[in-house]
Amino acid sequence: MNSKKEQTNSEVTNLENESLIKEQNDSDYINEQIGDNKLDEKSIEIKDEYKFGWSSYSEITNGRFAMIGFLAIILIELFSKQSFLKWAGIL
């Protein structure tokens, strides 16, 4: 009984795969997929320019400098084989 059920499921899966392949080969399907990848209006309006205060540009810049600083501390600790605070003379 299970073999009939499994055979039926595999036949259904094969039919679904065949219909999916036919659909993907259809030129209208390709055009629909390309249309979904268009940029929306908001993403086009965003500009990388400095503004004073809390802005996305400032946050991105501060985040990048924080990553560079953290990497520098890790490298100092690896090469000097002592903690950053001891290397800097704080401790």
N, C-alpha and C positions, 0 to 999 in steps of 0.2 A: 504494500500500500504506500509506504514512504517513497519508493522509487518512482511511482506515478506522480506523486506530489512534487518531488524534486525535479522530475523531468518537466513537469508543467511550469514550475518556477523558472527553470533555465530557459525554456522556450519563450516565456514572457520576457525574460531579461534580454534574450537575443533579439526579439522583435523590437523592444524598446531601444536597444543599441542601434539597430538598423534604421529606425525612424529618426533617431538623433543624428546619425551620420547624414541621412538624406536632408534633414533640416539644416545642418551646418553647411552643406554644399550649396544650398539655395542662396542666390545672390541677395534676396531680400533679408535673409537672416544676418548676413554679413553687414549689410547697411544698417540694420537695427543695432548691432553691437557697436559699430563705429559711432553711431548717434548717441549712445549712452555714455561715451567717453569724453564728450565735450565739456569744456570748463564752464562752470557756472559764473554768473556775473560778479559775485562777491570776490571770488579768487582773482579775478582780473583787476579789480579795483585796489587791491592791497599793494602799497608801494613801500619800498625800503628807504625811508627817509627819517632823519633824526627829528624827534619831537621831544620837547622838554617834558619831564614828568613820567607818569606810568603809561607806557605804550608797549606794544608788542615788540617793536624794534629794540627798545631798551632792555626788555626782558631777555630777548634772544642774545643780545650782545653781552649782558652780564652773565648769562648762563655759559656762554662760550669761554669767557675769561675765567670763570670759576672752574670749568673743566681743565683748562690749561694750568691753572694754579694747583689743582689737585694732582694732576699728572706730574708737575714739577716736584711737589713734595714727595710723592712716591719714588721718583727717580733719585732724589737726594738721599732718601733713606736707603735705597738699594745700593747706591755707589759708596756712600760713606759708612754703611753698616752701623749706624746709630740713629736714634730717633731725631726727627726734625727739630723738636724743641731743644734738644741737647746740641745739635749741630748749629742752631741759630744762637746759642748762648743764653737762652731763656731759663733753662734748668741747670 
